[in-house]
Amino acid sequence: MNRFEMVGGHRRFYYGGYWFSIPGAWPPGWAYTSFFYITYVNGGYYLCDPQYPGTQIVISLVL
């Protein structure tokens, strides 16, 4: 994942050939420099940090 950008008041990032937006709050303790992965569950995308299992951020695919 590359660095985060601010666009229209929302954070976004480029990953795997796609842009994703982070519309919600950033969890306490998570660092922007951490290792992340994206999972797709029940029709939604989530950003996950293996250091914080069970905590996920809802993200949106930017078309």
Secondary structure as UniProt FT lines:
FT   STRAND          5..7
FT   TURN            8..9
FT   STRAND          10..15
FT   TURN            16..17
FT   STRAND          18..22
FT   TURN            28..29
FT   TURN            32..33
FT   STRAND          37..41
FT   TURN            42..43
FT   STRAND          44..48
FT   TURN            50..51
FT   TURN            53..54
FT   STRAND          56..62
//
